[in-house]
Amino acid sequence: MKKLLVALLMVVMVFSVFAVKITIWTSEAQAPILTKLADEFKSIYGIDVEVVQVNFNDIKSKFLTAAPAGEGADIIVGAHDWVGELAANGLLEPIPVLPEKDQYLPTPLQAFTYNGKLYGIPYAFDGPALIYNKDYVEEPPKTFDELIELAKQIQEEYEGEVRGLVYDFKNFYFSSYAIFGFGGYVFGEKDGKINVKDVGLANEGAIKGMKLLKRLVDEGLLESGDNYNVMDNLFKDGQAAMIINGPWAVPGWKEAGIDFGVAPIPDLEDGVKPKPFFGAQGFMVNAKSPNKLYAIEFLTKFIATKDVMYRIYLADPRVPSRKDILPMVDDVTRAFAEFLGNYGLPMPNVPEMAGVWGAMGDALSKVLDQGVPVEQALKEAVDTILAGIK
């Protein structure tokens, strides 16, 4: 805390020259802790920071309307995949210098980077890992061959009363680990810039990943009706040994009394790591705001410090983006962080990503439900994505 106060003392003279009020738009998850931090900041330094709670799904649309006129929030708290649209419209101010940047995990920083510039300060990120019920699984599998063998053994032992593996497998978000692990990709990238006309969802790696998913169906592990609610209910009822899900579901498992563990999604093959999608949350600055320089100082010198980021984690316990906070979090959170921080891929933060979800969801359904050949289904998906971009 002493270091924090010293840092704040360095910027207080800048803030106090003018009567400045910084406005933050945030959702209900972060509003209580940010309000406390704002009050603390004002009580010490006399600088107003107004925290306005806005429905998460409304923040971006309201910002798109207000920001071009230099109105609305000076800072918004939201998802990394807003960055491309907002930055392309000139509405986000790049973060020129992020103190202690080396203390952040690289993948959340990548999530808020667009065309080589950092447009937000990540405080948390989340994505899927392998979750297992310790009543059925003593040691989590290290490879997919081991996972398949273990899941089949469990289903045979419990005569179909317990599923060995279940997850929302026709959802591209949850099955991306296989597509990307073998070398598929959504959009190509060169020199830090995304090329939306280079779609790698029908290349050799994507095809191989889709065939691995089909194997899970062919081996009798995944069923046509599986979706998120089926997975969640079965796991909480003790009727699923392993699932693929994220940290947002942890409170429900604890409430249900499940003795669970968190492990990396197994290697797809020997030495081939899965690469699941993840999402990051962070603070972004309104480029049209008359207070943008003050907003940047407030974020980089106060919010982005280790002590404050840890307090935000305690209030909203998502996987923290700072490495130096990980030793202070629980084992479950740390397990998600270590896996996603090393192998996760941020969802592309460009507007063109909107057309990918439906096309790839259709491809997964065609292959895994309807028996359409993998190569055909993925080519049709890529054609649909490119047609939408044109």
N, C-alpha and C positions, 0 to 999 in steps of 0.2 A: 504493500500500500504506500510506503514511503516513496518508492520509485514512481508510482502513479502520481502522487501529489507533486513531485518535482517536475514531472513532465507537464502536468497541468499548469504549474506556475509559469512555465516557459511560454505558454500560449495565452494566459489570462489577459495580458496587456493588449494583445491583438483583439480579443473579443470585447474588452471593456471600452475601447475607444468609441464604439458606436453602440446604439441600442439595437441589438440584433435579437430576433427570435427565430430559432430553427424549428421547423415543423417536420415531424416524422409521421408517415403513414405506415401502420403495421397491423397485423391481424391479432386475434385474441390470444394466440399462443405466446406472443412476445410483449404484448402491451403492458401487463402488470410490472414486469421487471424493468422495462425501458422507462416506465413512468417513475419508478423508484430511482433509477439512475439519473433521470432528468432532474428530479427534485434535489437529489444530492448534488448534482453539478451546479444547479442554480443557487442552492443554499451556501455553497462555498465561494462561488465566483460571480453570482448575480447575473448569469446568462440564462435567458429563457429558452427552454427546449420543450415544445409542445408535442405530446404524443397523442395522435388521433387513431383510434381503433377503427379499422375498415375491414369489411369482409374480405378474406384472402382473395376470393375469385373476382372481386371488384377493384382491387388495387391497381392492376395494370390498365384496365380500361379507363378508370378515372384519371389516372396519370397521363394516359395518351391524350385525353381531352384537355386537361388543365396545363400540362407542362409546356406545350408550344407557346402559350401566352405568358410564360414565366410565373404561372400561378400554381396553386396546389402545394404539394409537399416539397420541401428541400431535400429530404431523404426518404426513400421508400425501402421497406424490408420485404424481400420477395425471392422468387425462384431464379436460378441462374439461366433457365431457358427463356426468360424474358429479354435477356441482354441483347440478342441479335436484332430483334425488331426495334427496341428502344434506341439502341446505339445507331442503327442504320437511319433512324429518323432524327438523329442529332439531339436526342433528349437525355443522354447520359454523359456525365463528365468523367473522363478517365481519372483513375487514381494515380497521381504522378509518382508518389513514393509511398510504399507501404513499409513502415518500420518493422523490424524483426521478421522480414518476409521469409527468412530461412526457417522460422519456427512454424510455418504452415505446411501441411501436407500438400504435395504438388497437385494432386488431382482436383481438390476444390478450387485452387487458384486457376487451374486450367479451365474449369467450368465457367469462371467469370471473365475469361479472356476472350476478346473478339478482335480479329484482325491484328493480333499482336499486342493489344493494349488491355490493361486490367481495368474493368468497368465496375467492379464491386469488391467488397471485402467480405469473404465468406466466414460465417460463424459456425455453420453446421452442414452436414451432408448425410444422406442416407441412401440405402439401396439393399438389395437382397443378398442373403447368404444361406447356407444350409443350416436349418434348425432341426434338432433331433430330440426325441423324447428318451430320456435316460432309462426309462423302464424297459425299453426295447433295444436301445443302442448303447453299448458300453463305450466303444471307440468309434468316432465318425469315420466313414470311408475316405481314403486318400485319392482314389481314382474312380472313374465312372464304372469300370468293370467291377470294382469292389462294391460300389453303391448298388448296382443292378443285382449282383449276387446276394447281398445282404437283404435288400428289399424283398426279393423273391423268397428267401428263407423265412422272413418274418410273416409274409402272407401265407405261406404253407403251414408254418407252425401254428398260427392263429386261425387257420381254416377260413380265411377271407374276412374275419371279423376286424382285423387291423390292416390298414393299407400300409405297404412298405414305403411308398413315396407318392405324394400328391401335391400338385401346385397348379397355379393358373397358367398352364403351359401354352395356351393359344393366345396369350397376351404377350406381345413382342417385348414389352418391358421386362417381363420375368424370364423369357427364353433367349434374350439377347446374349447371355453368357456363352452359349454354344456357337451362335453365328459369328460373334466377334473373336472368340477364342481361337478359332481355326483360320482367321484372317479376313473374314467379311468386314465390311464397314458401311456406314450410312453414306457419308459424304467424304470425298477425298480432301486432303489438306496439303498445302504447299506454302512454305515460308510464313507459317502462322495464319494463313488465310484459308477459309473453307471454300471449296469448289462444289457448289450444289449440283453441277451438271455431271459430276463424277460420282456415280452411285455404285457402291461395291456390294450390293445385296444379292447378286446372282453369280459372284465369282466362285472359284473353286473352294475357298474357305467357307463361304456362306452355304454352299451346297453340302459340304461335309458336316457342318454344324446342324443343318436341318435333318440330315440323315441320322445323326446321333439322337435328335429328338424323336424321330420316327421309330428308332430302335426301342425307346422307352415305352412307346405305345405298343409296338409289336411284341415286346416281352411281357405285356399284360400288366404293366405298372401304372400307366396313365390311362384314364378313361374319358370317353367323349364328353361326358357331362361335367368334368372337373372345371371349376372356376374358383375365384378368390373366396367366395363365401363357403363353398364346399370344403376347400382346404382349411380355412380358418375354423369352421365348426368341428370338423373331424379332429383337428389337432387339439382343440380345447376340450373335446370329449374323450381324449385319450385313444382315439381310433386311427391315428396316423402316426407312424414311427418317424418319418422324415418329411419335411416340407422345404420349400424355398420361399422365404419371405423376409421382410425388413424390420428394423427396430421399432417402427411405429406400432407394431402389433404386440410388443413385449408386455405392456400392462394387462392386456387380455389374457395372455398365457399365465401370468402370475396370479391374476384373479381366479383363474380356473384351477390353480394348484398344480400345474404341470411342471415337473422337474425336467427342465429343458437345457440344452447346450447350444452354443453357436459355433460353427466351424466354417472354414472356406468351402465354397462349392468345389467339389472334387476336381482334380485334373481330368481333362477330357480324354487325354491319352497320357502316356508316360512323359512328363515334362511339359505338357501343353496346358497352360493355365487358362481357366475360364475368365472372361472379361464382361462382367455384367454392367448394365446401365446403372447410374446413380444420379440423384438430383442433389443440388446444393442450394443453401439459403444464405442470403447475405444482404448487405447494405449497399444501396446505389444512390448516387447523387444526381439531382436534377441539373442538367447542363444549362437550362434557361433561367435558373433561379438567381436572383440578385445576391443571394446569401451563399452561393456555392463554395466559395473559398472558406467561409466559416464552417460550412457543413463538412468539408474535407478535413479541416483541422480538428473538428470535434470527433470525427470518426477515427482518424489516424492516431491522434494523440490521447484519446480517451477510450472510445469503444473498443478499439483493436488491441488494447493492452491485455496481457495475460490475466491479470486479476479480474478485470471487468468481463472478459470473455468467459472466464470460469463461473462467474456469478450468473451470466446468461445461461450457461449450461445447466447450472443447478435449478434454475427456474423453468427451463425448457429443455429437458434432458435428451437432446439429440446428439448424434455423434459429432464431437467438436472438430473444427478444422485445424486447430493449433496442436502441433505435436507435443508441446510442453504441458498441455493440459491432460493428455492421455494417462499419465501415471496417477492422476487424481480421480479418474472415473472408475466405474464398476467394471467387472470382468466382461460382462456381456457387451457393453458399449465399446470397450477396448477391442474385443474380438471383431466386431463389425468394422471398426476403424482400420485395424491392421490389414484386413482383407480388401476392403474397398479402397483404402488409401494406396494400396500397392497395385491392385489389378483392375479396379473399377474404371469405367469410361463415362464421362459426363454426357448426358443427352445433348446432342448438338443444339447450340443456343441461337439457331437461325430460324426465321419464320417458315422456311420451306420444310422444316421438320413436321409441321402439322399434317402434311399429306402422307407421311411415312407410316403413321400408326395404323390407319385403316388398311392401307395396301399390304403391309406385312401381317396384320391380323388376318386378312383374307387368305394370304399365302399359307399361314400356319394352319388355318382351318381346312384349306383345300388339301394339303398334304396329310395332315394328321387325322382328319375326319372323313374326307371324301376320296382319298386314294389317288389324288392327282400327282403325277410324277414331280419330284422335287425341282428338277431343272425347269420344267414348264411353269410351275407355280411361282418360282422366284423371278423368272424372266417377266412374267405378267405383272408382278409387283413392281419391278423396276420400271417397266414401260408406263405403268400408271403413275408412278412418282414423277418421272421425267415429263410426262404429258401435263401433269398439274403444274410443274414449275414453268414450262413453256407458256 
